[in-house]
Amino acid sequence: MKKILKEPFFHFIALGIALFILHGLVNEKTNTENTIIINDFDVSSLISKWEMQWKRSPTEKELQNLINLNIKQEIFYQEALKMNLDHNDEIIKRRLSQKMQFLSNDIAAMTEPTEEQLKEYYKENYDKYLTPASYSLYQITFSSDNRKDHFMDASAVLKQFPNATFNEMKQFGDQLPFNYYFENINANELGLQLGSKFPEGLKKIAIKQWAGPVQSGFGSHLVFITDIKAPTQPDFDLIKKDVLRDYEYDNQKEINELIYQEFKKKYDIVIDINFEDFDPKFVEYLNNQFNK
């Protein structure tokens, strides 16, 4: 993937913010590990969650119970950490990892791309926004349900009757509940009707002659393409929202990776396994990644 963010200064700022926030969170826990603080945000959050679940505000007694339960949970949580009960707990690891990624996602969302950045991203990812090719074609199906070797049958017919008319070729195939002729249908729609292999197979055959066999979820097909409309590039203004969505997604992934790589520098990673039990290519990958 081509780099979305090209300014080293921005990288530095983003990583600095992430590290600063993490440092603040860690220090806060360290300095107040025996103190439970319930603030306005906590109470508002408890009330909001209650209202979402019960569609009404909690009574005074219910709010008191919510606060007491929250304090109890926090105390048990702190004591569990002191007893190292989170160690090797897959659910806790996954959840905390997700929260760290949410943090980096928030950092990525702090800046909005300019019009120029979006247009540059659009140019760099030209193929992503091409409309699918459209085809007009005849097809004859040799069904996998009706034949022992549908591919061989289709190949034999094509070899024997390469110049047959459509009506002549039609008699050799099997009747299935879809069209013999498709007019100006795009590759995505063909994929939905006949399976993804079919439009992929069309890319490899010549037009205005019987060709194939082309594979689908129904068997093998002999195909006569009468016309192809090549993929086109839509105008930027028409798909600007799609470009923005994709830009933000890729930008978020890149920031996540930058932050991860920065954190990774602080750790020594030791792979302690019996390498003889694994494929040599896998061992080579591990050595290249971690034994530097």
C-alpha positions as CSV (number, residue, x, y, z in Angstrom):
1,M,0.0,0.0,0.0
2,K,1.3,3.4,-1.0
3,K,1.9,5.8,1.9
4,I,-1.0,8.0,2.6
5,L,0.7,10.2,5.1
6,K,4.0,11.5,3.8
7,E,5.0,14.2,6.4
8,P,7.5,12.8,9.0
9,F,6.4,15.7,11.3
10,F,2.9,14.4,11.3
11,H,4.1,10.9,12.1
12,F,6.1,12.3,15.0
13,I,3.1,14.2,16.4
14,A,0.8,11.2,16.1
15,L,3.2,8.9,17.8
16,G,4.0,11.5,20.5
17,I,0.3,11.9,21.3
18,A,-0.2,8.2,21.5
19,L,2.8,7.7,23.8
20,F,1.8,10.7,25.9
21,I,-1.7,9.4,26.4
22,L,-0.5,5.9,27.3
23,H,2.0,7.3,29.7
24,G,-0.6,9.4,31.4
25,L,-3.0,6.5,31.8
26,V,-0.3,4.2,33.2
27,N,1.0,6.8,35.7
28,E,-2.5,7.6,36.8
29,K,-3.1,3.9,37.6
30,T,0.2,3.6,39.4
31,N,-0.3,6.7,41.6
32,T,-3.9,5.9,42.5
33,E,-4.0,2.1,42.6
34,N,-5.6,2.1,46.0
35,T,-8.0,5.0,45.3
36,I,-11.4,4.6,43.6
37,I,-12.7,7.8,42.1
38,I,-16.2,8.2,40.8
39,N,-16.6,11.4,38.9
40,D,-19.3,13.2,36.9
41,F,-18.3,11.2,33.8
42,D,-18.7,7.9,35.6
43,V,-22.2,8.8,36.9
44,S,-23.3,10.2,33.5
45,S,-22.1,7.0,31.8
46,L,-24.0,4.8,34.3
47,I,-27.2,6.8,33.8
48,S,-26.8,6.7,30.0
49,K,-26.3,2.9,29.9
50,W,-29.4,2.5,32.2
51,E,-31.5,4.7,30.0
52,M,-30.4,2.8,26.8
53,Q,-31.4,-0.5,28.4
54,W,-34.6,0.5,30.3
55,K,-35.8,3.5,28.2
56,R,-36.1,5.6,31.4
57,S,-34.0,7.4,34.0
58,P,-32.9,5.4,37.1
59,T,-34.5,6.2,40.4
60,E,-32.3,7.5,43.2
61,K,-32.2,4.0,44.8
62,E,-31.3,2.4,41.4
63,L,-28.6,5.0,40.8
64,Q,-27.1,4.2,44.3
65,N,-27.1,0.5,43.4
66,L,-25.4,1.3,40.1
67,I,-22.7,3.3,41.8
68,N,-22.1,0.6,44.5
69,L,-21.9,-2.1,41.8
70,N,-19.4,0.0,39.8
71,I,-17.2,0.4,42.9
72,K,-17.4,-3.3,43.7
73,Q,-16.4,-4.1,40.1
74,E,-13.5,-1.6,40.3
75,I,-12.2,-3.1,43.6
76,F,-12.4,-6.6,42.3
77,Y,-10.6,-5.5,39.1
78,Q,-7.8,-3.8,41.0
79,E,-7.3,-6.8,43.3
80,A,-7.3,-9.2,40.3
81,L,-4.6,-7.2,38.7
82,K,-2.5,-7.3,41.9
83,M,-2.9,-11.1,42.0
84,N,-1.9,-11.3,38.3
85,L,-5.2,-13.0,37.4
86,D,-5.2,-11.3,34.0
87,H,-2.1,-13.2,33.0
88,N,-2.6,-15.6,30.1
89,D,-6.3,-14.7,29.9
90,E,-7.1,-14.6,26.2
91,I,-10.3,-12.6,26.6
92,I,-8.6,-9.9,28.7
93,K,-5.7,-9.7,26.3
94,R,-8.0,-9.4,23.3
95,R,-10.1,-6.7,24.9
96,L,-7.2,-4.6,26.1
97,S,-5.5,-4.9,22.7
98,Q,-8.8,-3.7,21.1
99,K,-8.8,-0.7,23.5
100,M,-5.3,0.2,22.4
101,Q,-6.3,0.1,18.8
102,F,-9.4,2.2,19.5
103,L,-7.0,4.8,21.0
104,S,-4.8,4.8,17.9
105,N,-8.0,5.1,15.8
106,D,-9.0,8.2,17.7
107,I,-5.6,9.7,17.0
108,A,-5.9,8.9,13.3
109,A,-9.3,10.7,13.2
110,M,-7.8,13.9,14.7
111,T,-7.0,15.3,11.2
112,E,-9.2,15.5,8.1
113,P,-7.6,15.1,4.7
114,T,-7.5,18.1,2.3
115,E,-9.1,18.0,-1.1
116,E,-5.7,17.6,-2.6
117,Q,-4.8,14.6,-0.4
118,L,-8.1,12.9,-1.4
119,K,-7.4,13.5,-5.1
120,E,-3.9,12.2,-4.8
121,Y,-5.2,9.1,-3.0
122,Y,-7.8,8.7,-5.8
123,K,-5.0,8.7,-8.4
124,E,-2.8,6.3,-6.4
125,N,-5.7,3.8,-6.1
126,Y,-6.9,4.1,-9.7
127,D,-7.9,0.4,-10.1
128,K,-10.0,0.4,-6.9
129,Y,-12.6,2.8,-8.4
130,L,-12.9,1.4,-12.0
131,T,-16.4,0.3,-12.9
132,P,-16.6,-3.4,-13.8
133,A,-16.5,-4.4,-17.4
134,S,-19.9,-5.1,-19.1
135,Y,-20.5,-8.0,-21.5
136,S,-23.1,-9.0,-24.1
137,L,-22.8,-12.7,-24.7
138,Y,-24.3,-16.1,-25.5
139,Q,-23.6,-19.0,-23.2
140,I,-24.2,-22.7,-23.4
141,T,-24.0,-24.7,-20.1
142,F,-22.7,-28.2,-19.6
143,S,-24.1,-28.9,-16.2
144,S,-22.0,-30.6,-13.5
145,D,-25.2,-32.2,-12.1
146,N,-26.1,-33.9,-15.4
147,R,-22.7,-35.0,-16.7
148,K,-19.8,-37.1,-15.5
149,D,-17.3,-34.8,-17.1
150,H,-18.9,-31.5,-18.0
151,F,-15.5,-29.9,-18.9
152,M,-14.6,-32.7,-21.3
153,D,-18.0,-32.6,-22.9
154,A,-17.8,-28.9,-23.5
155,S,-14.3,-29.1,-24.9
156,A,-15.3,-31.8,-27.3
157,V,-18.3,-29.9,-28.7
158,L,-16.2,-26.7,-29.1
159,K,-13.5,-28.7,-31.0
160,Q,-16.1,-30.3,-33.3
161,F,-18.3,-27.3,-33.9
162,P,-16.2,-24.1,-33.5
163,N,-18.3,-22.2,-36.1
164,A,-21.8,-23.3,-35.1
165,T,-24.6,-20.8,-34.9
166,F,-26.2,-20.1,-31.6
167,N,-29.2,-22.3,-32.3
168,E,-27.0,-25.2,-33.5
169,M,-24.8,-24.9,-30.4
170,K,-27.8,-24.6,-28.1
171,Q,-28.8,-28.2,-28.7
172,F,-25.6,-29.6,-27.1
173,G,-26.0,-27.8,-23.8
174,D,-28.2,-28.4,-20.7
175,Q,-31.2,-26.2,-19.9
176,L,-30.9,-24.3,-16.7
177,P,-33.0,-21.5,-15.1
178,F,-30.9,-18.5,-16.4
179,N,-30.5,-16.8,-19.7
180,Y,-28.8,-18.1,-22.8
181,Y,-28.1,-14.5,-23.8
182,F,-27.0,-11.7,-21.5
183,E,-27.0,-8.1,-22.8
184,N,-24.8,-5.4,-21.4
185,I,-24.5,-7.1,-18.0
186,N,-21.6,-6.1,-15.8
187,A,-19.1,-8.5,-14.4
188,N,-20.3,-8.2,-10.8
189,E,-23.8,-9.1,-11.7
190,L,-22.6,-12.1,-13.7
191,G,-20.6,-13.2,-10.7
192,L,-23.8,-13.0,-8.5
193,Q,-25.7,-15.2,-11.0
194,L,-23.1,-17.7,-12.1
195,G,-20.4,-17.5,-9.5
196,S,-17.1,-15.4,-9.3
197,K,-15.2,-17.9,-11.6
198,F,-17.4,-17.0,-14.6
199,P,-16.5,-13.3,-15.1
200,E,-12.8,-14.1,-14.2
201,G,-12.9,-16.7,-17.0
202,L,-14.3,-14.2,-19.5
203,K,-11.1,-12.1,-19.2
204,K,-9.0,-14.8,-20.9
205,I,-11.1,-15.5,-24.0
206,A,-11.4,-13.9,-27.5
207,I,-14.6,-12.2,-28.6
208,K,-17.0,-12.9,-31.6
209,Q,-16.2,-16.6,-31.6
210,W,-17.2,-19.6,-29.6
211,A,-14.6,-20.0,-26.7
212,G,-14.2,-21.8,-23.4
213,P,-14.9,-23.8,-21.5
214,V,-15.5,-21.2,-18.9
215,Q,-16.1,-22.5,-15.4
216,S,-19.0,-21.5,-13.1
217,G,-20.8,-22.8,-10.1
218,F,-23.1,-24.8,-12.5
219,G,-20.4,-26.5,-14.6
220,S,-18.7,-25.6,-17.8
221,H,-19.8,-23.0,-20.4
222,L,-19.1,-22.3,-24.1
223,V,-19.3,-18.6,-24.6
224,F,-19.7,-16.3,-27.6
225,I,-19.0,-12.7,-26.6
226,T,-20.6,-10.2,-29.0
227,D,-19.4,-7.0,-27.2
228,I,-17.4,-5.8,-24.2
229,K,-17.5,-2.4,-22.6
230,A,-14.2,-1.8,-20.9
231,P,-14.0,-0.6,-17.2
232,T,-14.3,3.2,-16.9
233,Q,-13.0,5.6,-14.3
234,P,-15.8,7.6,-12.6
235,D,-15.4,11.3,-12.0
236,F,-13.9,12.2,-8.6
237,D,-16.8,14.4,-7.5
238,L,-19.3,11.5,-8.0
239,I,-17.5,9.2,-5.7
240,K,-15.8,11.6,-3.3
241,K,-17.6,10.1,-0.3
242,D,-16.3,6.6,-1.2
243,V,-12.8,8.0,-1.6
244,L,-13.0,9.7,1.8
245,R,-14.2,6.5,3.5
246,D,-11.4,4.5,1.9
247,Y,-8.8,7.1,2.7
248,E,-9.8,7.3,6.4
249,Y,-9.8,3.5,6.6
250,D,-6.3,3.2,5.1
251,N,-5.0,6.1,7.1
252,Q,-6.3,4.5,10.3
253,K,-4.5,1.2,9.4
254,E,-1.2,3.1,8.8
255,I,-1.4,5.0,12.0
256,N,-2.1,1.8,13.9
257,E,0.9,0.2,12.3
258,L,3.2,3.1,13.1
259,I,2.2,3.1,16.7
260,Y,2.6,-0.6,16.9
261,Q,6.0,-0.5,15.4
262,E,7.0,2.3,17.9
263,F,5.8,0.2,20.9
264,K,7.5,-2.9,19.5
265,K,10.9,-1.3,19.7
266,K,10.6,-1.5,23.5
267,Y,10.3,-5.3,23.6
268,D,12.7,-8.2,23.1
269,I,10.8,-11.0,21.3
270,V,12.1,-14.5,21.9
271,I,10.7,-17.4,19.9
272,D,11.4,-20.5,22.1
273,I,10.1,-23.4,20.0
274,N,11.6,-26.6,18.5
275,F,12.3,-25.4,15.0
276,E,12.7,-29.0,13.7
277,D,9.0,-29.5,14.2
278,F,8.1,-26.8,11.6
279,D,8.3,-26.1,7.9
280,P,11.7,-24.6,6.9
281,K,9.9,-21.6,5.3
282,F,8.1,-20.9,8.5
283,V,11.3,-21.1,10.5
284,E,13.0,-18.7,8.0
285,Y,10.1,-16.3,8.4
286,L,10.5,-16.3,12.2
287,N,14.2,-15.8,12.0
288,N,13.8,-12.9,9.6
289,Q,11.1,-11.2,11.7
290,F,12.4,-11.6,15.2
291,N,16.1,-12.8,15.3
292,K,17.7,-9.6,14.0
